[in-house]
């Protein structure tokens, strides 16, 4: 089995909040290749399954967008940030590959995800004529979303406790790396806007976050409703169940509200909340699971 690869470079002089001893580790893993996936793979719960399925459909094309948005501003970065961008790209490529495979299993379970994919295509089409800095701002906002969702997944095992083992390992693996690289887009933004005033930076990133939040919430809600419709589950009672899942139990949306608000605070940086202990905790369990696998690990997917 290949050992995870890590990227560590000299401590930066131009950034104050990213931990100087942070390492971005390339954990090149594959999940669920040899097992069928139940239609309601998360404990037989159609609502919980719809949440993660709808989210996963966005990842392959969304993460390609993240990669291009960050790479557009890698010129002139510090040695450390340049190394982190390379590691970020490799992590995201691996995430894309695994969610393509996961989404294929969703389709194999009987779902038609074409409408959800069309929503992603429509959203990305709107970015084609936008300035590259606007796309980076969108990436930065969405990376904050993924990081605070990842924090919840690792901090509260209840979210995935009834999932099948392969799906649970996939989402926890993804969550570890989302936390680990949560500062890369933000630090790239700081580099790209180094000549902007603090007011201009705050105004643009805050406005973009509001737009991203609206679109993210509306599209994920519609995606979940579409998948549940295919299960024959519709109407006000189902809407109430969705709302309870988001705001009540397990309450992912409710629990990320305060971390989401923190994005608008002056002086915000993703690493002001250092949650690397969650990576260490999850990775200890993850490593035990990996060591139980008999198949050889694949070679590292190249970044370029």
C-alpha positions as CSV (number, residue, x, y, z in Angstrom):
1,X,0.0,0.0,0.0
2,X,1.3,3.4,-0.9
3,X,1.9,5.7,2.1
4,X,-0.1,8.9,2.1
5,X,1.9,11.7,0.6
6,X,2.3,15.1,2.4
7,X,3.3,18.5,1.3
8,X,5.2,20.6,3.9
9,X,7.2,23.8,3.0
10,X,8.9,26.5,4.9
11,X,6.7,28.7,7.1
12,X,5.4,31.8,5.3
13,X,6.3,35.4,6.1
14,X,3.2,36.9,4.5
15,X,0.3,35.0,6.2
16,X,-0.6,35.2,9.8
17,X,-3.4,32.6,10.4
18,X,-2.7,29.4,8.6
19,X,-0.7,27.1,11.0
20,X,2.9,27.0,10.0
21,X,3.2,23.3,10.8
22,X,0.1,22.4,8.7
23,X,0.6,19.5,6.2
24,X,-1.7,18.7,3.3
25,X,-1.7,14.9,3.0
26,X,-2.6,13.1,-0.3
27,X,-4.6,10.1,0.9
28,X,-5.1,8.3,-2.5
29,X,-7.9,5.9,-1.8
30,X,-10.7,4.2,-3.6
31,X,-14.1,3.3,-2.1
32,X,-17.0,0.9,-2.9
33,X,-15.6,-0.6,-6.1
34,X,-16.5,-4.2,-5.1
35,X,-19.8,-3.7,-3.5
36,X,-23.3,-2.7,-4.5
37,X,-24.8,0.3,-2.8
38,X,-28.3,0.1,-1.4
39,X,-30.8,2.7,-2.7
40,X,-31.2,4.2,0.8
41,X,-27.6,3.5,1.9
42,X,-27.7,5.7,5.0
43,X,-29.5,3.6,7.5
44,X,-32.5,3.1,5.2
45,X,-33.4,6.8,5.6
46,X,-34.5,8.3,2.2
47,X,-34.0,11.9,3.5
48,X,-30.5,11.5,4.8
49,X,-29.6,9.5,1.7
50,X,-31.0,12.3,-0.6
51,X,-29.0,14.9,1.2
52,X,-25.6,13.2,0.6
53,X,-26.6,12.0,-2.9
54,X,-27.6,15.5,-4.0
55,X,-24.4,17.0,-2.6
56,X,-22.2,14.4,-4.2
57,X,-23.7,15.0,-7.7
58,X,-22.3,18.6,-7.5
59,X,-18.7,17.5,-6.6
60,X,-17.1,16.3,-9.9
61,X,-17.8,19.4,-11.9
62,X,-17.7,21.7,-8.9
63,X,-14.3,20.6,-7.8
64,X,-12.9,21.0,-11.3
65,X,-14.2,24.6,-11.1
66,X,-12.4,25.0,-7.7
67,X,-9.1,23.8,-9.1
68,X,-9.2,26.1,-12.1
69,X,-10.2,29.1,-10.0
70,X,-7.3,28.6,-7.6
71,X,-4.7,27.7,-10.2
72,X,-5.5,31.0,-12.0
73,X,-3.8,32.9,-9.3
74,X,-0.9,30.7,-8.3
75,X,1.7,32.9,-10.1
76,X,3.8,34.9,-7.6
77,X,2.6,33.1,-4.5
78,X,4.9,32.2,-1.7
79,X,6.8,28.9,-1.8
80,X,4.5,27.5,0.9
81,X,1.2,28.6,-0.7
82,X,2.4,27.3,-4.1
83,X,3.0,23.9,-2.5
84,X,-0.4,23.9,-0.8
85,X,-2.1,24.8,-4.1
86,X,-0.4,21.7,-5.7
87,X,-1.6,19.5,-2.8
88,X,-5.1,21.1,-3.0
89,X,-5.3,20.2,-6.7
90,X,-4.2,16.6,-6.1
91,X,-6.7,16.2,-3.2
92,X,-9.5,17.6,-5.3
93,X,-8.7,15.4,-8.2
94,X,-8.9,12.3,-6.0
95,X,-12.2,13.6,-4.5
96,X,-13.6,14.1,-8.0
97,X,-12.7,10.5,-9.0
98,X,-14.3,9.0,-5.9
99,X,-17.5,11.0,-6.3
100,X,-17.8,10.1,-9.9
101,X,-17.7,6.4,-8.7
102,X,-20.1,7.2,-5.9
103,X,-22.5,8.9,-8.2
104,X,-22.4,5.9,-10.6
105,X,-23.6,3.8,-7.7
106,X,-26.4,6.2,-7.0
107,X,-27.5,5.8,-10.6
108,X,-27.1,2.0,-10.3
109,X,-29.4,2.1,-7.3
110,X,-32.1,3.5,-9.6
111,X,-31.9,7.3,-9.4
112,X,-31.9,9.6,-12.4
113,X,-29.5,12.4,-11.6
114,X,-29.6,14.2,-14.9
115,X,-31.8,17.1,-13.6
116,X,-29.3,17.7,-10.8
117,X,-26.4,17.6,-13.1
118,X,-28.2,20.2,-15.4
119,X,-28.5,22.5,-12.4
120,X,-24.7,22.3,-11.9
121,X,-24.1,22.9,-15.5
122,X,-26.4,26.0,-15.5
123,X,-24.6,27.4,-12.4
124,X,-21.2,26.9,-13.9
125,X,-22.3,28.4,-17.2
126,X,-22.9,31.6,-15.4
127,X,-19.3,31.8,-14.3
128,X,-17.8,31.6,-17.8
129,X,-18.0,35.3,-18.5
130,X,-17.2,36.4,-14.9
131,X,-13.8,37.8,-14.0
132,X,-11.4,35.2,-12.6
133,X,-11.3,36.9,-9.3
134,X,-15.1,36.5,-9.0
135,X,-14.7,32.8,-9.6
136,X,-12.1,32.6,-6.9
137,X,-14.4,34.4,-4.5
138,X,-17.1,31.9,-5.2
139,X,-14.6,29.0,-4.7
140,X,-13.5,30.6,-1.4
141,X,-17.1,30.8,-0.2
142,X,-18.0,27.2,-1.3
143,X,-14.8,25.9,0.3
144,X,-15.9,27.4,3.6
145,X,-19.3,25.6,3.2
146,X,-17.5,22.3,2.6
147,X,-15.2,22.9,5.5
148,X,-17.9,23.6,8.0
149,X,-20.0,20.7,6.8
150,X,-16.9,18.5,7.0
151,X,-16.3,19.7,10.6
152,X,-19.7,18.6,11.6
153,X,-19.3,15.2,9.9
154,X,-16.2,14.4,11.9
155,X,-17.3,16.1,15.2
156,X,-20.6,14.3,15.3
157,X,-20.5,10.6,14.3
158,X,-24.3,10.5,14.4
159,X,-24.4,12.0,10.9
160,X,-23.0,8.9,9.3
161,X,-23.2,6.2,12.0
162,X,-25.8,4.1,10.1
163,X,-24.2,4.4,6.7
164,X,-22.6,1.4,5.0
165,X,-18.9,1.2,5.8
166,X,-17.6,2.1,2.3
167,X,-19.8,5.2,2.0
168,X,-19.0,6.3,5.6
169,X,-15.3,5.9,4.9
170,X,-15.6,7.9,1.7
171,X,-17.4,10.9,3.3
172,X,-15.0,10.9,6.3
173,X,-11.9,10.7,4.1
174,X,-13.3,13.6,2.0
175,X,-14.1,15.6,5.2
176,X,-10.6,15.2,6.6
177,X,-9.1,16.7,3.5
178,X,-11.6,19.5,3.2
179,X,-10.7,20.6,6.7
180,X,-7.0,20.2,5.9
181,X,-7.1,22.5,2.8
182,X,-9.8,24.9,4.0
183,X,-7.4,27.8,4.0
184,X,-5.9,27.4,0.5
185,X,-8.6,29.3,-1.5
186,X,-8.7,32.0,1.2
187,X,-4.9,32.5,1.2
188,X,-4.9,32.5,-2.6
189,X,-7.6,35.2,-2.5
190,X,-5.5,37.2,-0.1
191,X,-2.6,36.9,-2.5
192,X,-4.7,37.9,-5.5
193,X,-6.3,40.9,-3.7
194,X,-3.1,42.1,-1.9
195,X,-3.5,45.5,-3.5
196,X,-7.2,45.9,-2.5
197,X,-8.3,47.7,0.6
198,X,-9.6,45.7,3.5
199,X,-13.1,47.2,2.9
200,X,-13.1,46.1,-0.7
201,X,-12.0,42.6,0.2
202,X,-14.7,42.3,2.9
203,X,-17.4,43.8,0.6
204,X,-16.8,41.5,-2.3
205,X,-16.3,38.3,-0.3
206,X,-19.4,38.9,1.8
207,X,-21.6,39.7,-1.2
208,X,-20.4,36.6,-3.0
209,X,-21.0,34.5,0.1
210,X,-24.6,35.7,0.3
211,X,-25.2,34.9,-3.4
212,X,-23.5,31.5,-3.0
213,X,-25.5,30.7,0.1
214,X,-28.8,31.4,-1.7
215,X,-27.9,29.3,-4.7
216,X,-26.3,26.5,-2.7
217,X,-29.4,26.2,-0.5
218,X,-32.0,26.4,-3.2
219,X,-30.3,24.0,-5.6
220,X,-29.5,21.4,-2.9
221,X,-33.2,21.6,-1.7
222,X,-34.5,21.1,-5.2
223,X,-32.1,18.3,-5.7
224,X,-33.2,16.5,-2.6
225,X,-36.9,17.0,-3.6
226,X,-36.2,15.5,-7.0
227,X,-34.5,12.4,-5.6
228,X,-37.3,11.9,-3.1
229,X,-39.9,12.4,-5.8
230,X,-38.3,9.5,-7.6
231,X,-38.8,7.5,-4.4
232,X,-42.5,8.5,-4.5
233,X,-42.1,10.7,-1.5
234,X,-43.6,14.2,-2.1
235,X,-45.9,16.8,-0.5
236,X,-45.9,19.0,2.6
237,X,-45.2,16.1,5.0
238,X,-42.0,15.4,3.1
239,X,-41.0,19.0,3.1
240,X,-41.5,19.0,6.9
241,X,-39.2,16.0,7.2
242,X,-36.6,17.7,5.1
243,X,-36.8,20.8,7.3
244,X,-36.5,18.7,10.5
245,X,-33.5,16.8,9.1
246,X,-31.8,20.2,8.3
247,X,-32.8,22.1,11.4
248,X,-33.8,19.6,14.0
249,X,-32.1,16.2,14.1
250,X,-29.3,15.8,13.1
251,X,-29.6,19.4,12.2
252,X,-26.6,20.0,9.9
253,X,-28.0,23.4,8.7
254,X,-28.6,24.5,12.2
255,X,-25.2,23.5,13.5
256,X,-23.3,25.3,10.7
257,X,-25.1,28.7,11.2
258,X,-22.5,30.2,13.6
259,X,-19.5,29.0,11.6
260,X,-21.2,30.4,8.5
261,X,-21.7,33.8,10.2
262,X,-18.0,33.9,11.2
263,X,-17.2,34.3,7.5
264,X,-18.5,37.9,7.7
265,X,-16.5,38.9,10.8
266,X,-13.7,41.4,10.2
267,X,-10.3,39.6,10.3
268,X,-11.9,36.2,9.5
269,X,-9.6,33.4,8.4
270,X,-10.6,29.7,8.2
271,X,-7.8,28.7,10.5
272,X,-8.8,30.9,13.3
273,X,-10.7,27.8,14.3
274,X,-8.1,25.1,14.4
275,X,-9.9,21.8,14.2
276,X,-7.0,19.5,13.2
277,X,-7.7,17.4,16.2
278,X,-10.8,16.1,14.3
279,X,-8.5,15.0,11.4
280,X,-6.2,13.2,13.8
281,X,-9.2,11.5,15.5
282,X,-10.8,10.5,12.3
283,X,-7.6,9.4,10.7
284,X,-6.8,7.0,13.5
285,X,-10.0,5.2,12.8
286,X,-9.6,5.6,9.1
287,X,-6.1,4.2,9.2
288,X,-7.3,1.1,11.0
289,X,-10.0,0.6,8.3
290,X,-7.4,1.1,5.5
291,X,-5.1,-1.5,7.1
292,X,-7.9,-4.0,6.9
293,X,-8.1,-3.7,3.1
294,X,-6.3,-6.4,1.1
295,X,-6.3,-4.6,-2.3
296,X,-3.2,-2.7,-3.2
297,X,-3.5,1.1,-3.2
298,X,-3.5,2.8,-6.5
299,X,-0.8,5.2,-7.7
300,X,-1.1,8.9,-7.1
301,X,-3.2,10.8,-9.6
302,X,-1.0,13.5,-11.2
303,X,-1.9,17.1,-10.5
304,X,-1.2,18.3,-14.0
